[in-house]
Amino acid sequence: MSRTTRVFTHNNLKGIYHFDYESEEELQYCLENPDHAIAKYAIYPPLKEDQKTTINLLPNILNDSRLVIKAYNTSNRWHAVRRSVSNSRAKNCWTYAKKLQDLGFLVADPVAFIQEYVLGKLKGRSWYLYKFIDGHTWADYLRTGSDEPSQLLALDKIIDTLHSLWEHRITHGDTKSSNILLSNNQILLLDLDVMKQHHNKKSAQSAVNRDVSRFLRDLEKDYPNLYEFSLKKLCKIGLGSHVNR
């Protein structure tokens, strides 16, 4: 069941946060001053940094957990115009994290999203805030040299999780191994930036096929046994037949 949320406005920032955290003073500071909060509290270096996004870990914001802030940058004015006619990636993360929770999937608990507005109505930068979850990405799990039986068990759970997602006509959009987290023998999907729920079977199937192909790509060359296992399991549930072998 969805939890109560609150809408906030501060200067040129607007957003939503979970009411559960309303009493957390440092979080209120983050909502109103995300750049200053990152500069003041974030651990250096960032968890990830590139031209489009920066992900920072803030350890002292929430009483019971570390906070992650994913900042989405705007490259130019035209980018801001295009963003203004669609949801920002931060809002998409917020929307689908809540949707997945309602559907019973385990996700990194969403805390808030923030949208900056420039020149009145144009969407500028945005931020997505969520609780940190400890674990290993599927990419890291493969690189650490874990034994193949353990990898196969994890792989079986990953495919089951993805299949459950696809049965709701929801696709991730970037199912690379670094976007799948293993935590306490459970599977979580990270980076919900382009996750989408499809309203017709045809578009859903095309997008599922892309998810399948992207997932298999990380296994095909370096992990042939895992690739074959995945392909057989996917074909057994009616997926993967489009993959060229």
Summary of the structure (lengths in Angstrom):
residues: 245
radius of gyration: 19.0
end to end distance: 42.7
largest distance: 56.2
contacts: 730
relative contact order: 0.11
helix: 42%
strand: 24%
